[in-house]
């Protein structure tokens, strides 16, 4: 069976980061998109950057029905908006992209909405920035796009929900709503909570001390810059799933506190080593590049003068050498006008790349 693709028109309700990104991605594929938002400013910005046309132009054609309606509103109004869309366009398939699925399908079922034309979806993509100006049409490329069917879902509606994800470059994954909510509680919501808790400890810290921070602190607090208003809704909607993981974290923290209160007691060092080893084991289970199996890479650090064009020259020369970069991170040496480019490559390429870069005059740390 050939893949289903959207033809449109598609109505996107909500022109924040995700809704506008969906509009940009579909318009790039030639799918006509119409945008609606309670904020005239957000809608106008999304229209101006090419994510679609105003909903008024679609409604001018009385009796017109969209092929698909995407509810891209905040989670706390998703049920209301999805229920309204199902009534407003009685022949259209309606999907939502909220990050919690169980509460929405239950809310629609309680209202007696037509669940045959509804499918819950969740693109596992985003940015710390919000709003239409942060949107990117390629935001969903190679990212999981979860489709959660209800028992009532019509197969045709499910095909369109999957087509939305695949047309935007996502990797479609099917889960039921409870499986989804359990999964995101661990892999998305708990990391946000832990990052925010860690970042909150930095309040009031002397800036001279924070100047010592390296990539470890930056990496672990990056998502703490996320929108508080949105996360209040997400955490509240999935509280029962998240709190189960927090109970486990509490046990681990209490265990660590007891050990560090007597760090030289018999068994204390073994317990600390075990704690770190358990972290190693969990981290090693995270899927590798492109969602494949975990893979170990070799790292090297190249010192780069902090002036225009140096990083571009480095990357160009690595390409000339014929080595593919698996990952890249940037940092700066404290107190020096030197950048540090941390590069990961396949272990089999490491030594040859180091030798070739040094021969070309680069300063390499291993």
N, C-alpha and C positions, 0 to 999 in steps of 0.2 A: 504494500500500500504506500503510495507516495505521501510525502509530508504535507500537512495542511499549512497554508500560509494565509495571513490576514489580507483581505482586500479593502476593508473599510466600508463606510466611514467608521472611525473609532472616536468615541467621546471620552475624554479624560476629565474627571471631576477632581479638582485639586491640583494646583500648579506650584507645588513646592519642589524640592530637589528631585524626588522620584517621579512625580507626575510629569514634570517638565522634561526630565530625561527620557521618559517613555515617549512623549510626544516628539522629541528631537529624533530619537531612534527610528520611530515609525515613519515620520516624514522623510527621513533619509532614504527609506526603502520605497518611498512613493505611496505610502498608505495615507489617505486623507484623515487628518485629526482635527477635532474641534475641542476647544478648551473652555472649562467653566470653573470659576472660583468665587467664593464669597468675598474675596479681596479683589476689587477692580485693579488695583496696582499690580498684584502678583500676576493676574491674568494678562494684563497689558504687557508686562515684561516678558512673559512666556511667549506671547504672540510676536513681540518684537524680535526675539532671538530665533524665531523660526520653528517653534514647537507645535504650531497649529494655528487655526483660525478661531475667532471668537464664537462661542456657542450660539450667539444671536444669528449668525449667518446660516447655521444649520437649521435652527428653529423657524427661519423665514420660509423654509419649504415645509409647509404644513403636511403632516402625515409621514414625514421622513422618519425612518427607523435606522439607528446605527446597527452595524454588525455586532459591535462589542462596546460595552461601557466599562471603563476602568475607574474604580473608586480609589483615589489616591489621597484621601483625606486623613487627618489625624485619627488614631484608633478610637478615641472617645466618641466620635460621631459617625464612624464607619457603618454601624448597623443602620442608623437613621438614613444615611445617604444611600446605602445599597438598597434598602427597602423602598425608598422613594424612586430610585432608578428602575427597579423592577416594575413598579406601577406606571411610571412615566413612559417607558418604552416597552410595551408588552411583547414584542417579538425579539428583543435584543438579549444577548447573553451578558451577564453582569459579573465582573470579578472585582475583588478588592485586593490590595497589596499590603494590608496591615501586617505587622510583625507578630501578632497573636491571632490564632485562627479559631480556636474552640469557642471563645466567647461570642464571636461574630455569627458563626453558623447557628449556635444555640439561640441567639437573639433573633435571628431571622426566622427560625423555626417557630419560636414562641409567637411571633407576629403573624404567622400563617403566610409568609412570603413564598413565592414560587421558587422553591429550591432546585427545581429541574433546570432553571436557567441561570443558577448562581454557582460559581466555583470560587473557592478561596485560594489565593496564591500569595506567595511571599518571595520577592527577589532578595537574595542575600547579598545586597550591595548597598553602598552608601558612602558618605563622606562626613567629616566632622563639620563641614560647612552646610548651611541650609539655605532654602529659598531657590527661586528659579534661576538666579544669576549663577548659582553653583552647579547647575545641571550640565550633564554631559551625555551625548547620545550614545557613547560607547561604554557607559557606566556598568552595563550588565554583561559585557562581553566576558565569556568563560566563567561567569559566576553562577552558582546554583540558583535555579528558579523553582521554588517548591510549589507544587500543585496539590491541594488538599480537597479531594472529592468527598461529597456527602453521599449517603445512600440514595438520596433522591436525584443526584446530578444526572442530567441527560448526557449520553455519550457525545453528542454533537457539541454541547457546551464545554465538555472536558477537552475536546479536540481544539476548540478555539482558545481555551486558556493555555494549553500547551503551545499552540502556535504563537501566542503573544510572547512567551518566554523564548522560544527558539528564534523567532524573527528578530528579537533584540540581542541575539547572540548568547543567551543564557544556556545553561545546562539544566534541562528539566528533570526534576526529581519528584517522585510521587510519594507522599506520606499521608496518613490520616491526621486529622486535626490535633489529636492528643499527642501523637508521636512528634509532630512538628513542634508543639509548644514545649514538650519535654526537652527536645533537642536544642531549641534556641535558648531555653533557660540556661543550659550549660555552655554552649559555644558562643553565645552572643550577649545575653543579658548578664550572666555572672561576670564575664570579663569587664563589662561596662561598670558594674558595681565595684569590682576590685580596683579598677583603674581610678575611679572617682574617689574611693576611700584613700588610696595611696596619695593622690594629688592633693586631697584635702589636708594632709599632714604637712604640706609645704607652706600653708598659709602662715604668714608672720615670720617665716624663716629669713634670717639675715641673707641679703642678696650676695654677700661675699662668699657665703657658704654654698649657695646654689650655683655659683660660678664653677664649682668643682664637678657639677653634674656632667655625666657622659651619656652615651647612647642608651645605656640601660634604663636610666630614669626617663629619658625622652620616649623610648619605645613603650614602656609600661604605662605611661600617663598620656599617650597620644590621644586616645579616645575619650579622655576625661574632658576634652574641649567640646563634647557633643551638646546638643540642645537640651537644656534641663526640662523645658516644658514637654517636649516629646517623650523624654524618658520617664517622667512622672506617670504618663499614661501607659507606657509599655510595661513598666514594673508593676503598676497596679493591676493591669489586666492579666498578667501572668504570675501574680504573687505566689500562688500555691505551689507552682513548679519551682520558682526561684528559691523560695525559702527552704525547700528540702536540701538544695545544694549548699545554702548558707549554713544550715545545721552542720553539714560535714566540714565546711571551712572553719566553723567555730571550734569543732573538736580538734582539728589540726592545729589551730592557733593556740588553743589551751594546752595542747600537748607540747608545742614548741616553747611556750612560756614556762611551763614547768621544767623543761630541760634547761633552758637558759638561766633560770633562777639558780640552778646548781650545775654550772657547765663542767665542773671537774668531778662530779659525782660518778660513781661506777655506772657505766653504760651510757652516759650522757653523749659522749663523742660518737658512739655507735648509733644512737638515736638520731643525731644530727646528720650523720652520713646517710642513714636510711631515708630520712626526710628528703635530702637532696637527690638520692637515687630514685625515689618514687617520682620526683619531679622530672628527672631525666626520662624515666619510662613513659610517663604521660606525654611529655613533649614529643617523644619519638613516634608516638601514634598519630600525630597530626599529619594528614595527607600532604604529600609533597607537591612539586610543581605541576600545574594543570590538573590538580586533583588526583594525581597518581599516587602510588605507594610512597611512604616516607623514604627519603634518600639523603645520604650523608654527602655534604659538599666540603671542599677544602677552601679555607679562607686565606687571603693575603691582604695586606694594607699597603697602599701606595701613597707616598707623601707628594702633595701637589702644591706648588706655589699658589698663593691666594691672589690670582690675577686673572683677568678675562681670558677665556679660551683654553685654559689648561685641562679642565676635565674633558672637554670635547676632544682635545688632541689625544688624551689618554684613551678614551673609548674608541676613537678612530684607529689608533695603533693596535689595540687589542683585537679589533676586527680584522686588521691587516694580518695579524699573527694567526688568525683563524680559530680563536677560542671563543666559545659562547659563554656569556655571563649568565649565571643562574640567579644571582641576586646582587644588589649593590646598596651600600649605605654611605652617607657622607657625615663627616664630623670635622671639627676644627681643633687644632692643637691650642690649648689654653696659653695665652700670652704670646703666641707666635703667629705670623702671617702665613700659616701653612695649613692646607686642608688635608684631611686623611680620607682617602677613598677605600672603603672596605669592599672587597670583591670576593664572591664565591664562585667557584668553578668545579667541574668534575675532578675528583682526586687525581685521575690519570693525566689531567692537563696542568696540574698545579706547578710542578717543578719546571716544566718546559716554559710555561708562561713567565715564571719568576726570572729564569735565565734570560729569556728574550727581552723582557722589560728592562732588566739591569743593563743588558748590552746596549739598549737604546737610551740609556742615561737616566732612567727613572730610579728613585729611591724606594726600595721595597722592604717592608717589614714582614716577617713570617711568624 
